[in-house]
């Protein structure tokens, strides 16, 4: 495992798995029109964390929620961007 590159992308998107999304053109178009991205059956919803600073740092790092502090690149609900080395 590497070190955080501080790109902030994991704190700007929520990830949902929607079985069959890759085969449903209507759903794909709907979500795209609403600013979402798709990776196979994964839907990425834009949702920037209010604690993410302009420098892509967490302004509550020492007191962040368990869900965030337990993230190791694979926690359900969090997107792991391709640039991430964790």
C-alpha positions in Angstrom: 0.0 0.0 0.0 1.2 3.5 -0.9 0.7 6.9 0.6 -2.2 9.2 0.0 -1.6 11.5 -3.0 -4.1 14.0 -1.6 -6.1 14.2 -4.9 -9.3 14.5 -2.8 -11.3 12.4 -5.3 -12.4 9.9 -2.8 -14.0 12.7 -0.8 -15.9 14.1 -3.7 -17.9 11.1 -4.8 -20.1 8.4 -3.2 -20.2 5.0 -4.8 -23.2 2.7 -5.2 -23.3 -0.7 -6.8 -26.3 -1.1 -9.1 -26.5 -4.6 -10.6 -27.3 -4.5 -14.3 -26.6 -0.7 -14.6 -24.0 -1.5 -17.3 -26.9 -3.0 -19.4 -29.6 -0.4 -18.8 -29.1 2.6 -21.2 -32.1 4.5 -19.8 -30.7 4.5 -16.3 -27.2 5.4 -17.6 -28.5 8.4 -19.5 -30.6 9.5 -16.5 -27.7 9.4 -14.1 -25.3 11.0 -16.6 -27.7 13.9 -17.0 -27.6 14.4 -13.2 -23.8 14.6 -13.0 -23.1 11.1 -12.1 -20.4 8.9 -13.5 -20.4 5.1 -14.1 -17.8 2.4 -13.9 -19.5 -0.9 -14.9 -22.2 -1.5 -12.4 -20.8 1.2 -10.0 -22.6 4.6 -9.9 -20.5 7.5 -8.7 -22.6 10.3 -7.3 -21.1 13.8 -6.9 -21.1 14.5 -3.1 -18.2 16.6 -1.9 -17.5 16.2 1.8 -18.0 19.6 3.5 -14.8 19.0 5.5 -12.5 18.7 2.4 -10.4 21.8 2.2 -9.2 23.6 -1.0 -5.9 21.8 -0.5 -7.7 18.4 -0.5 -7.1 17.8 3.2 -9.6 16.9 5.8 -10.2 19.8 8.2 -11.4 17.3 10.9 -8.7 14.7 10.3 -8.0 14.0 14.0 -11.8 13.6 14.7 -13.2 12.3 11.4 -16.0 9.7 11.5 -15.1 6.0 11.7 -16.3 5.4 8.2 -13.7 7.8 6.9 -10.9 6.8 9.2 -11.4 3.1 8.4 -11.1 3.6 4.6 -8.3 1.6 3.1 -9.2 1.8 -0.5 -12.0 -0.7 -0.4 -14.6 0.5 2.1 -18.1 0.1 0.7 -19.6 3.4 -0.3 -16.3 5.1 -1.0 -14.9 5.3 -4.5 -11.3 4.5 -5.0 -10.0 6.6 -7.9 -7.5 5.1 -10.4 -4.9 7.6 -9.2 -5.1 6.3 -5.6 -2.2 4.2 -4.4 -3.8 3.1 -1.1 
